[in-house]
Amino acid sequence: MLSLGLSFAQQQAFHATLASSHSIAVLVHVLDLNHKVLGELSSRLLGGQVNVDISGETASRSASVTFSDPDRTMNFVGDSPDDTSLFMDRMIRIHYCVTGPLLTGWVTVPIFTGPVTSVSRDDGTVQVECQGKEILAQGIAYTPHTYAKGWLRTTLIREIMFQAGETRFGLDTFTAKTATPVSLGGGSIPWDWAKSLASGMGAQIFYDGRGVLRVRKAPSSTQFTFRHGDGGSLVGAPSLSYRLDDVKNIVRVRGGVPAGAKSAITVDAVAPRAHPLSPWKLGRNGQPRYLLETIEDDTIKSRADALYVASARLDQLMMQSTDVAFDVLPLPHLEPGDLIRLQTPDFSTALRANVFVIPLTAGDTMSVGYMKVMRTGTYQRAPKVLAGTVPKPPKRKPRALRPPPKKPKSSLNPFR
């Protein structure tokens, strides 16, 4: 989950607040492509949602937002003097703010930052579609460049994305290096190369809600447990399904030929015997049943790297073998690929939060494991906020909004 700068006890209080009665405010700011705040549209917000899909072809996050514009004063043209004009050179940033009896102020969670991709007007409303910052690196690289072998993959990802204009990074430490030169031709797509380099070392790559490029190892410990009952946030009964076509219990990685070797590296990762989907559990008459997925990547030239990639992919496949879909009370700081647990009176299972939807209106639930369309309704004026501050109460306090302390010290940690 996205770190909010809270201690363990403070995080527990925040989670307890999310699972009980609390107030929210959604802040929407207009930014330029360099993250400079230009204006605010929070008071116009009617509703919307932030969609998260770590396997999305275009971007891992997208946002669909509806604004009120009965007087038709919102502008959609470039080079407009209006700071809140929405055009291709503008981004939308969304903060999800929470307060409640267990908190001494507001906790502000950035859930989306990305460029505007579509704007349409319908009577007195304006519909805005945005994509994550991945699309800013999906234009072609006009200047060809070749990087010699031996680069740390994370360093090369940083370099390629920097050349595409990115300056905000959150990269975990990896030791994997490129085994061959990497050449970006005049028509290469920087984001495609960044994804390929991350995939080659079994890493997750995505933009988080702050608009920071993240490359990380898939979390191996449970980040959150969704359950029914007192203090739980699970709403309704989960839906479960599986298909044999999706089940794999062995991953084979075929890499390149290491220096001084005569043959390419081949490594297998197999589900353990005790796993319900292992070859031995699915076999019959003492004969195991292997369901194979093969990864071919000639840039992998060490057994250690090949085994890591195979194991990471097998772990992902084991999590995805059963499709689980359910609704929960919003957990705004959940990140794509987080390891979560679903616990009901009938079963308990671990899964990756690869797909989920965060609603922008109070009363809507958050979907996990599937995409759903949220409702649009009237929205009370949200408290204004600038980067580095805690939301302040509006002059005309909404009926269900609890004001923060008079002298807040942090936008993320109200306990300090």
Buried (B, 14 or more C-beta within 10 A) or exposed (E): BBEBEBEEEBBEBBBBBBBBEBBBBBBBBBBEEEBEBBEBBBBBBBBBBBBBBBEBEEBBBBBBBBBBBEEEEBBBEEEEEBEBBBBEEBBBBBBBBBBBEBBEBBBBBBBBBBBBBEBEEEEEBBBBBBBBBBBBBBEEBEEEBEBEEEBBBBBBBBBBBEBBEBEBBBBEEBEBBBBEEBEBEEEBBBBEBBBBBBBBBBBBBBBBBBBBBBBBBBBEEEBBBBBBEEEBBBBEEBEBEEEEEEBBBBBBBBBBEBEEEEEBBEBBBBBEEEBEBBBBBBEEEEEBEBBEBEBEBBBBBBBEBBBBBBBBBBBBBBBBBBBBBBBBBBBBBBBBBBBBBBBBEEEEBEBBBBBBBBBBBBEBBBBBBBBBEBEBEEBBBBBBBEEEBBBBBBEEEBEEBBBBEEEBEBBBBBBE
